[in-house]
């Protein structure tokens, strides 16, 4: 049986969308991009696409772009198209976007993810998804690009979990950055790094295996998630969970917001370790 070819339009042409496009193109999907600076959205017939997928820098931009997409989708009668937001936004923003599409009975999916560039290229992303109308467990886009899809019952719940997930992980990465200076000062620091990353039953093994060697090598040009987006995610999470005592995360955020961090914004988020010198 010949596989059905799907048409997809990516809104935004960044690290994740280009990596996903490479993955989907290898599976014979037809991929197009919409650039906010090159094309007027109202010139595009969205109904010819099976999927419109967005991954944009922040909640403000995403809200504005999705408002335009909604208007064009209605004008195009794109009621068979599936609209997917991959960005980690604020809960308020994703609820506003999702509800506006749901009110018009359009197929919208809230789908923040983890896995970054590597997962996008390999088709092993993990999605945290919610949709009123689409079965994300059996959807071709998710089947082609993910190893797991976790389904949430309410709009905004997937994003709230992703903010919690990011805050925990990024705070732990900040602690790794702090401890890096101590590790490098040890007499046998290479042996110490080997020990920490070589035993699966060490409780700190997972994050150390993934990020310690990259941090030690200062290979921050190998970008999986830019530091500026990590800072954005921490800010959104601290705002979302403002009723809780999150002193370690607030301390990390203040360091990341300092003037010395500006030169690292476009590098991988492991570059935060440089701020603990």
Secondary structure, 3 states (H helix, E strand, C coil): CCCCCCEEEEECCCHHHHHHHHHHHHCCCEEEEECCCCCCHHHCCHHHCCEEEECCCCHHHHHHHHHHHHHHHHHHCCCCCEEEECCCCCHHHHHHHHHHHHHCCCEEEEEEEECHHHHHHHCCEEEEEECCCCCHHHCHHHHHHEEEEEECCCCCHHHHHHHHHHHHHHHHHHHHHHHHHHHHHCCCHHHHHHHHHHCCCCCCHHHHHHHHHHHHCCCCCCCCCEHHHHHHHHHHHHHHCCCCCCHHHHHHHHHHCCHHHHHHCCCEHHHHHHHHC
